[in-house]
Amino acid sequence: MPQVALIHDWLTGMRGGEYVLEALCGMFPEADVFTLLHDRGSVSPVIERRVRRTSVVQRLPAASRLYRHYLPVFPFAIEQFDLDGYDLIISSSHCAAKAVVRPGRATHVCYCHSPMRYAWDQFDAYFGEQRMGRVPMRLLRRYMRRLSRWDADTSARVDRFVANSRHVAARIARYYGRAATVVHPPVNTDFFTPDARLADNYLLVVSALVPYKRLDLAIAAADALQMPLKIVGRGPELSRLRRLASPRIEFLGSLTNDDIRTLYRGAVALVMPGEEDFGMVPVEAQACGCPVVALARGGALETVQDGVTGVLVPDASVTAFAAGLRRVAAMDVDAGTLRAHALRFSTEHFVRGMTAAVQDSLN
């Protein structure tokens, strides 16, 4: 059996990338996990007990809270991992993990959640001038140009790319000049199941509260229709979003998966106004029988069937999202149809796809 190392950008909570890593840990039960930063207790026990090494980032002040501020250190830090003795390297990467330096004989398969979004085409969505100021923005743009060159150059360290969606595969081709196999991320469809008894009359958002998610659109559209909106998640946009919201908008913070499942089961629709690389949340919602209203870009084009499992909104405007919400409210939604679509993105599908990609790379 090959000695396997799993490389992950950072471990500070269970989000989409961490569920991918958890599934990889299940596929390779003897693998060691290497990561820039590990906030102990923040991820599942499956991952917690597999972490072997962290980087210099771990020792920086308040790293578990301020790690994003240490981005300039990441290229150096990721290249310091000693992977001698490993035959198979699998990186789970949306930032620096794919740039790990592998031993000469090892095979490196990268499961790419996205090329670095902020270094390429989503700089303004992450950093807007209204948040940074003009002078810091100029300096940051200059640094990001250097970072994007490093990101492209280090793609040569990967033997095979696996993308989480066709959308990301196209970005890998554009920025790295590389082809990628598509294997969608694993969604726990055994856990996320329907329960018609919980049907209610509210809209739902489950998201990090960050600028590129465009949650201001969800708030404005819900208010335009005078519909209650429940927002699950935390992040730096909370104060700004609260100022935009009417009393019918409810901010619930972080919730357990059990609580989120209950909310999926009762919602009229999940609202997803931002462009996602893939988006596991809309699949979870559909597995629970909840339709999705999403921007018709990125991963939503693969996860939402317009007019069947939800509505794809043509542009990022309040008017368009309000129209999409009216349309979904008038749909004859069938929970069985939504769930059948969601099952295409199950953990079993992910394991089969990744097993085939890894075996093909080793051969």
N, C-alpha and C positions, 0 to 999 in steps of 0.2 A: 504493500500500500504506500502511495506517495505521502511524504510529510507535507502538510498543508498549513499555510499561513493566511489568515484573513486580515486584510488591512481596511480600516474604516476611518473616516475623517476625524470625528470626535463622538464621544458618548456622553450626552447631557440630557437625554430623555428618549422616550419611545415615540418616534415619528416614523414616516414611511421607510426611510433608509434603514432604521434600526430593525424594522420587521423583516426587511430583506436579509440583514445580517443574522437575525435569529433563525431564519429558514436555512441560511448557509451553515450555521452551527449545527442544525439538525442533519443536514446532508453530510457534513464532515465532523463527526462527533469527537475526533481527536485533534482537531485543528486548534491552533493558537491565534488569538486576536491581538493585533497591534493597532494602536490608535494614538493620535496626537494628544488627546486629553480624555480622561475618564473621571466623570463626576460620580463617585461611588454611590451605589444605591439608586441611580437614576434610570437604569435599564432593567430588562427582565433577568431573572436568575440564570437563565440559559446563557446569556451573554456575560453576566457578571463573573461567573466562575471560569470563563475562558480567556479573560484579558491577561495577557502575559507581559506586554511592554507598553509604556506610554513614552512620550517624548519630553524634550526640554520645556515644551509649553505647559506641561503639568506643574512645573515648579515656578511659573511666573505668578506675580501677585494677582489674587482674586481671579485666577484663570477660569474657574468653572462659571463665573458670571460675566467676565469681560473677554472671553476667548476670541471673539470676533475682532477685537481691537488688536490682536496679535497676529493678524493675517500676514504681515511682512515676514514673520518668523517661520511661517508654515513651510515654504519651500526648503529652507535649511533643515528644519526639524524632521520632515518626512524622509529626507535622504539619509538620515543617520541610523535608521533601523538596520540592524545586522540580521539578514535573513539567510545566512549561510546554514546549510543543512536542510533547507526546505526545497522540495521538488516542484510544488505547485503553489503559486501565489494568486489569490483571488482578492482583488480590491473592490470595495464598495464605495464608489467615489462620486462626489459632486463638487469637490474642491481640490484637495491635494493628494488624496490617497493613491491615485493611479500613477503618481510620479515616484513611487517607492523604487529603490534600486534593487533589482533582483540579482541573485547569483547567476553566473553565466549559464549553468545547465538548467535552471528552473524555467517553467512555463508560467507566464503571467496572463491571466484572464481578468479583464476589468468589467465589472457590472457598473455601467455608467448611468447614474441618475440624471446627469446633465453635465456638459462642459461648464466650467465656471461661469455662472450666469452674469455676475457683476463685472467680470473681466471682459465679457464679450458684448452681447446685445441687450442686456437688461441693467446697464449701469444706472440710468436715470430712475428706473423703478425702485432700485435699492437705495440710492443716495440722493435724491433730488436737491437742487440748489437751495430750495427753501429750508432744507434741514441742515445743510452743511455750510452755506455761505460761499461767496465767489472764490476767495483765495484758497481755502481748503479744497474746494472742488477742483481747481486747476492742478494742485499738487496731487490730488487723488487720481485724476484722469491720467496724469503722467505716469504714476506708479502702476495703474491698471494696464497701461499699454505694455509696460515691461512684464507684468504678470501674465498677460495674455500670450506674449511670446514664449515665456517659460512653460505655460500650460500646453501650447502647441508643440513645442520642442520635446517635452517629456512624454507626449503621446507615443513616441517611438519606443518607449520602454514596455509597451503593452504588446503582447503577441496576438490577442484577440479581444475585440470589444463586443460586449453584449449590452444593448440599450434597453431601457425600460419601456420604450414606446417607439412607434415609427417617427414621431415628432423629434425625439432625442436622437434617433439614428440619423435623421437628416442633419441635425446640428453637428453631430460627430463628423459626418462627411464634409460639412461646410468648413468647420474650424480645424479639424485634424487631418482631413483628406483620407479618412479611413472608412472602410465598410464596417457595419455592425449587424449582428444577429439581434432580433427583437425577442425578448422574453419578458412578458409583463410581470410586475411585482406580485407577491403572494397576498391575497386577501383571505382572511379567516371566515369563509362562508359557512363553516359549521357553527360559528358563534353568532354571526350576524344573520338573523332569521326573522321572518315577518311575525306579527301578532296583530290581527285586524281589530282586536278588542281595544287597542290603545289609540285608535284614530282620533285626531283632534284638529284644531283649526289654526295652526301657527306655521310660520316659515322657520327654517333652520339654517344656520351657518356653523360649520365645524372647521376651524382654521386658526393658524397662527395669526396674531394681529400685527401684521407687517404691511408696509406700503403696497407692495406689488400684488397683494391679494385683492385690492380694490373693494374692501368691505364698505367703503362709503357709498358705493353704488347699491349694495344690498340694503343698506339702511334707508337710503333715499327712495328706492323702489317700494320697499315695504310701507314706508310712511305715505307715499303717493297713493297706495291702495288701501291705506288704513288697516293693514294686517299686522298682527303681532309677529315679532321676529325674536327668536332666541339665538344668541351668539355664544358658542362654546369655544374657548381658547384664551390664550394670554399673549402679551407681546407689547412692544413699545408704542403701538398706535392706540392703546386703550384710552388714554386721556383725550386724544383728539376725536376719536370715534364717539366717546360719551358726549362730547360737546355738540356733535351733529345729530344725536339721537333724540327722538321724542320719548315720552314715558312708555310707549308700547314696545320699545326695543329693550330687551333684557340681556344683560351681560352675565354669563354664568361662570366665567373663569374656566379652570381646568376641571374636568370631570373624569370619572372612571369609565372604562369601556362599557360596563353594565348600564351606567346612566346614559351614555351616548346612544347605545342600542335602543333604550326606551324612547329617547327623543326621536331617533330615526323612525321608529314604528308609528309614532303619533303625528309626524309632520305632514303638512300638505305637500311640501317640496323642500329639498335641499337647494340652497342658492350658492352658486360658485362663480363670482364675477371676474376673478383673475385668471390669467393664462397659466395652466399647470403643465409641467413636463409629462406627467402621467395623471396622478391624482387617485390615491386609494380611497379617499373619503367618499366620492360619488359611487364607487363600486360597493362600499359598505352600505351606503344608503339604499341602493337598488336591491342588494341582497336582503334587506329588511322590508322591501316593498315600497320604498319611498322614491318617487320620481325626482329628477334633477333638472334644475334650470341653470345652464352653464354657458359661458362665453364660447362661441364657436371657433375656438383656436386651440392649438396644442393637444394635450392628451385627451381632452373632452371629446374630440372628434373620434376617438377610439373607444371611449368608455360610455358615451351617451348616444342612444339611438333616437334621433329627432322624431317626435310624434309617437314614439313607442315607449321608451323608458324615460322620457323627459323632453325638454325643449332646448335647442341650441340657439342662442341669442346672437344675431349677426354683428352687433357692435357694442362697445363698452359705454353705453349711455343709460341714464335713468329711464328714459322713454322706452328704449328697447327691452330693458329688463322688466319694467312694469308690464309691457305687452306680453313678454314671455311668461310671467307669473299668471296673468289672466288666462293665457292659453293652457297652461298646465292645470289650472284649477278647473277648466272645462273638459279636460281629457277624461276618458273612461279608463282609469288606471287599473291594470290587472297585476296584482302582486306576484303571481306565478310567472308572468312574462318577464317582469323586472328581475326576479330571482334567477330565472333561467339564463338571462343575459349575464348576470353577475357571476354565475358559476364558471364562465369562461376565464375568469381571473383568479381561480382558486389556488391554494397552496400547492395542490397536486399538479396543476398545470405548470406552475413555476418550477417545481422540482424536476419534472420531466424535461422541460426546456433547458434548464441549467445543466442537468446531467448530460444531455446530448451535446451541449456546447463545450463542456469541459472535456468530455471523452474525445470529441472530435479534435480539440486542441492538443490533447496529449498524444493522439495518434498521428 
